[in-house]
């Protein structure tokens, strides 16, 4: 049996499900037929692609590489089918947009949905709130069209366009008492004794905070690492600690008393959020339209002053 889209789809399903029986049920195939298709792929590539055990199946190194190519090919096939079916009609199709966790851009999902719904009613948005590294890898692999992420350096396989610069703030329980003179801002050194609730060490914003403390020769008192905006908000409202993040988190509080919010200075902490797209896969017309709408939504929201502590980046020299 030669390699075709059917066998590739079966292989991807097996890897996604980590089980031949579960994949066969999802594909509505008999398990022996699915096993035969996997065996034909292994024969064609002359490589073991899946490791079988009582716990299910896992891809080998060669299997991981085939999975990466297969997902790209299948996505391109699906897009080709949509493009051909919709040729001559208005823009249509699914466009996926990633938003970095804790970023100011996380509050732009509703304005983006509204803008796309008004201009392109046949375009369906898929929005994924996740970590920047996960989102950039999905864009690189063709599993997501674009994402707004923290990207301080170049990332192989994607193109980056700075979209906004955001400052970090102390966001503390409503009853927090700060030293005199901290009506608008608070020095980093004044946070050293606070119980801090921060993202995990792999999150870019956590690394930014840790680096600032290290440069000041201080050690933050990290009471807990939390990678859920909802859980972090509840923990702060319960008085369990404070955090250092963009202002957007403070905007999501709904309690009777608002949190204590102060801009962090000495040093001022700020970072850039960039639009991430693949540098080797072209965007569909629908995705191009959504990309343009996203840029307009960001510019309008930042310009309106609703996003405290944000500004547009300087224009890139021609």
C-alpha positions as CSV (number, residue, x, y, z in Angstrom):
1,X,0.0,0.0,0.0
2,X,1.4,3.4,-0.9
3,X,1.4,6.5,1.3
4,X,-1.8,8.5,0.9
5,X,-3.9,10.9,2.9
6,X,-6.0,8.1,4.3
7,X,-3.0,6.3,5.8
8,X,-1.5,9.5,7.1
9,X,-4.8,10.5,8.7
10,X,-4.9,7.1,10.4
11,X,-1.4,7.5,11.7
12,X,-2.0,11.0,13.1
13,X,-5.2,9.7,14.8
14,X,-3.2,6.8,16.4
15,X,-0.6,9.2,17.7
16,X,-3.2,11.7,19.0
17,X,-5.2,9.0,20.8
18,X,-2.1,7.1,22.0
19,X,-4.2,4.0,21.3
20,X,-4.9,1.9,18.2
21,X,-8.3,0.8,19.5
22,X,-9.3,4.4,20.4
23,X,-8.1,5.7,17.0
24,X,-9.9,2.9,15.2
25,X,-13.1,3.7,16.9
26,X,-12.7,7.4,16.1
27,X,-12.0,6.6,12.4
28,X,-14.8,4.0,12.3
29,X,-12.3,1.4,11.2
30,X,-11.7,-2.1,12.4
31,X,-8.5,-2.2,14.5
32,X,-6.9,-4.9,12.2
33,X,-7.4,-2.5,9.2
34,X,-5.8,0.4,11.1
35,X,-2.9,-1.9,12.2
36,X,-2.4,-2.8,8.5
37,X,-2.2,0.8,7.5
38,X,0.4,1.6,10.2
39,X,2.4,-1.5,9.1
40,X,2.2,-0.3,5.5
41,X,3.7,3.1,6.5
42,X,6.4,1.4,8.5
43,X,7.2,-0.8,5.5
44,X,7.3,2.2,3.1
45,X,9.6,4.3,5.3
46,X,11.6,1.3,6.5
47,X,11.3,2.6,10.0
48,X,9.5,1.6,13.2
49,X,7.0,4.5,13.7
50,X,5.1,3.4,16.7
51,X,6.1,1.6,19.9
52,X,3.4,-0.7,21.2
53,X,2.8,-1.5,24.9
54,X,0.0,-2.5,27.2
55,X,-0.4,1.3,27.9
56,X,-1.0,2.0,24.2
57,X,1.2,3.4,21.4
58,X,3.9,6.1,21.4
59,X,5.8,7.5,18.4
60,X,9.4,6.7,17.8
61,X,11.8,9.5,16.8
62,X,11.0,8.7,13.1
63,X,7.3,8.6,14.1
64,X,7.5,12.1,15.6
65,X,9.0,13.4,12.4
66,X,6.3,11.8,10.2
67,X,3.6,13.1,12.6
68,X,4.9,16.7,12.1
69,X,4.9,16.4,8.3
70,X,1.6,14.5,8.2
71,X,-0.3,17.2,10.3
72,X,1.0,19.9,7.9
73,X,-0.1,17.9,4.8
74,X,-3.5,17.2,6.3
75,X,-4.1,20.8,7.3
76,X,-3.1,22.0,3.8
77,X,-5.4,19.4,2.2
78,X,-8.3,20.6,4.4
79,X,-7.6,24.2,3.6
80,X,-7.4,23.4,-0.1
81,X,-10.8,21.8,0.1
82,X,-12.2,24.8,1.8
83,X,-10.6,27.2,-0.7
84,X,-11.9,25.3,-3.7
85,X,-15.4,25.0,-2.2
86,X,-15.5,28.7,-1.4
87,X,-13.9,30.1,-4.5
88,X,-15.9,33.0,-5.8
89,X,-17.7,33.5,-2.5
90,X,-17.0,35.7,0.5
91,X,-14.1,34.9,2.9
92,X,-14.8,31.7,4.8
93,X,-13.0,29.1,6.8
94,X,-11.6,28.6,10.3
95,X,-8.8,30.9,11.5
96,X,-6.9,30.0,14.7
97,X,-5.4,32.8,16.9
98,X,-3.3,32.2,20.0
99,X,-3.1,34.6,23.0
100,X,-0.3,34.3,25.5
101,X,-1.4,33.6,29.1
102,X,-1.4,36.7,31.3
103,X,-0.7,39.0,28.4
104,X,-2.7,42.2,28.0
105,X,-3.8,40.8,24.6
106,X,-5.9,38.1,26.5
107,X,-8.6,40.8,27.0
108,X,-8.8,41.4,23.2
109,X,-10.5,38.2,22.3
110,X,-14.0,39.6,22.6
111,X,-13.3,42.8,20.5
112,X,-11.6,40.6,17.9
113,X,-14.5,38.2,17.8
114,X,-16.9,41.1,17.3
115,X,-14.8,42.7,14.6
116,X,-14.5,39.5,12.6
117,X,-18.2,38.6,13.1
118,X,-19.2,42.0,11.6
119,X,-16.9,42.0,8.6
120,X,-16.5,38.3,7.9
121,X,-19.5,36.4,9.1
122,X,-18.4,33.2,7.3
123,X,-15.0,33.1,9.1
124,X,-15.0,31.0,12.3
125,X,-12.4,32.0,14.9
126,X,-10.6,29.5,17.1
127,X,-9.0,31.2,20.0
128,X,-6.4,29.5,22.2
129,X,-5.2,31.0,25.5
130,X,-1.9,29.3,26.2
131,X,1.8,29.7,26.9
132,X,4.0,31.4,24.3
133,X,6.3,28.5,23.7
134,X,3.4,26.2,23.1
135,X,1.7,28.7,20.7
136,X,4.9,29.4,18.7
137,X,5.5,25.7,18.2
138,X,1.9,25.3,17.0
139,X,2.3,28.1,14.6
140,X,5.6,26.7,13.4
141,X,4.0,23.3,12.8
142,X,1.1,24.8,10.9
143,X,-1.4,23.8,13.7
144,X,-2.3,27.5,14.4
145,X,-2.4,30.5,12.0
146,X,-1.0,33.2,14.3
147,X,-0.4,34.0,17.9
148,X,0.4,37.0,20.1
149,X,3.3,36.0,22.3
150,X,6.2,37.2,24.4
151,X,9.3,36.8,22.2
152,X,12.4,38.7,23.4
153,X,14.5,36.9,20.7
154,X,14.1,35.5,17.3
155,X,12.4,32.1,17.1
156,X,13.4,29.7,14.3
157,X,10.5,28.9,12.0
158,X,8.4,31.9,12.7
159,X,8.3,35.6,11.8
160,X,7.7,38.1,14.6
161,X,6.0,41.6,14.4
162,X,6.0,43.7,17.6
163,X,2.5,44.7,18.4
164,X,2.6,46.4,21.8
165,X,4.8,47.1,24.8
166,X,3.3,46.4,28.2
167,X,4.5,47.3,31.8
168,X,4.3,45.0,34.8
169,X,2.4,46.0,37.9
170,X,2.1,44.9,41.5
171,X,-1.4,43.4,41.9
172,X,-2.1,42.8,45.5
173,X,-5.1,42.1,47.8
174,X,-7.4,45.0,48.5
175,X,-6.2,45.4,52.2
176,X,-2.5,45.6,51.3
177,X,-0.7,48.4,53.1
178,X,2.2,49.8,51.1
179,X,5.0,52.1,52.3
180,X,4.4,55.9,52.2
181,X,5.0,57.4,48.8
182,X,3.7,54.4,46.9
183,X,0.5,56.1,45.6
184,X,1.3,55.4,42.0
185,X,4.3,53.2,41.8
186,X,6.3,50.8,44.0
187,X,10.0,50.1,43.9
188,X,11.0,46.5,43.2
189,X,13.0,46.4,46.4
190,X,9.8,47.0,48.4
191,X,8.4,43.7,47.0
192,X,11.1,41.6,48.5
193,X,9.2,40.8,51.7
194,X,5.9,40.1,50.1
195,X,4.4,36.7,49.5
196,X,4.4,36.5,45.7
197,X,2.2,34.3,43.5
198,X,4.0,34.0,40.2
199,X,3.8,31.9,37.0
200,X,6.1,28.8,36.8
201,X,9.8,29.3,36.1
202,X,9.4,28.5,32.4
203,X,7.0,31.3,31.8
204,X,8.7,34.4,30.2
205,X,7.2,36.9,32.6
206,X,8.5,34.8,35.6
207,X,11.9,34.8,34.1
208,X,11.7,38.6,33.6
209,X,10.7,39.1,37.3
210,X,13.4,36.7,38.5
211,X,16.1,38.5,36.4
212,X,15.0,41.9,37.8
213,X,15.3,40.6,41.4
214,X,18.6,39.0,40.7
215,X,20.0,42.1,39.2
216,X,19.0,44.0,42.3
217,X,20.6,41.3,44.4
218,X,17.3,40.4,46.0
219,X,15.5,37.1,46.4
220,X,11.7,37.1,45.8
221,X,9.5,35.3,48.4
222,X,7.6,33.0,46.1
223,X,4.7,31.6,48.1
224,X,3.2,29.7,45.1
225,X,3.5,29.2,41.4
226,X,0.2,29.5,39.6
227,X,-0.4,29.1,35.9
228,X,-4.1,29.8,35.8
229,X,-5.4,33.3,35.6
230,X,-8.7,32.4,37.4
231,X,-6.9,30.6,40.2
232,X,-4.4,33.4,40.6
233,X,-7.1,36.0,40.8
234,X,-9.0,34.0,43.5
235,X,-5.8,33.6,45.5
236,X,-5.1,37.3,45.5
237,X,-8.7,38.1,46.4
238,X,-8.4,35.7,49.3
239,X,-5.4,37.5,50.6
240,X,-2.9,34.7,49.9
241,X,-0.4,36.9,48.2
242,X,0.4,39.4,45.4
243,X,1.7,39.1,41.9
244,X,3.7,41.0,39.3
245,X,2.0,40.9,36.0
246,X,0.4,43.1,33.3
247,X,-2.5,45.3,34.3
248,X,-4.9,43.0,32.4
249,X,-5.2,40.6,35.3
250,X,-6.4,43.4,37.6
251,X,-9.1,44.3,35.1
252,X,-10.6,40.8,35.5
253,X,-11.3,41.2,39.3
254,X,-15.0,41.3,40.1
255,X,-14.9,41.5,43.9
256,X,-16.5,44.4,45.9
257,X,-13.0,45.9,46.7
258,X,-10.6,46.3,43.8
259,X,-7.0,45.0,44.2
260,X,-4.1,47.3,45.0
261,X,-2.4,48.0,41.7
262,X,0.9,49.9,41.4
263,X,3.4,50.2,38.5
264,X,6.7,48.5,39.4
265,X,9.7,50.8,39.1
266,X,13.4,50.9,40.0
267,X,13.7,49.2,37.6
268,X,10.6,49.5,35.4
269,X,9.6,46.2,34.1
270,X,8.3,46.0,30.6
271,X,8.2,43.6,27.7
272,X,7.0,43.4,24.1
273,X,4.2,41.3,22.7
274,X,4.7,40.2,19.1
275,X,2.5,38.7,16.4
276,X,3.9,35.3,15.5
277,X,3.2,33.7,12.1
278,X,5.0,30.9,10.2
279,X,7.9,32.0,8.0
280,X,7.4,29.1,5.6
281,X,3.6,28.6,5.4
282,X,1.4,31.1,3.7
283,X,-1.7,32.4,5.4
284,X,-5.1,31.8,3.8
285,X,-7.1,34.8,2.6
286,X,-9.3,34.5,5.6
287,X,-6.3,34.4,8.0
288,X,-4.8,37.4,6.2
289,X,-8.0,39.3,6.9
290,X,-8.1,38.2,10.5
291,X,-4.4,39.3,10.9
292,X,-5.3,42.7,9.6
293,X,-8.3,43.0,12.0
294,X,-6.2,41.9,14.9
295,X,-3.6,44.6,14.2
296,X,-6.4,47.2,14.1
297,X,-8.0,45.9,17.3
298,X,-4.7,46.1,19.2
299,X,-4.0,49.6,17.9
300,X,-7.5,50.8,18.7
301,X,-7.5,49.3,22.2
302,X,-4.1,50.6,23.2
303,X,-4.9,54.0,21.7
304,X,-8.1,54.2,23.7
305,X,-6.3,54.0,27.0
306,X,-8.3,51.0,28.2
307,X,-5.2,48.9,28.4
308,X,-3.3,50.6,31.3
309,X,0.4,50.4,31.1
310,X,0.6,49.6,27.4
311,X,1.8,51.5,24.3
312,X,2.4,50.8,20.7
313,X,6.0,49.9,19.8
314,X,8.1,52.4,17.8
315,X,7.7,51.9,14.0
316,X,10.2,49.6,12.3
317,X,12.6,51.5,10.1
318,X,11.9,50.9,6.4
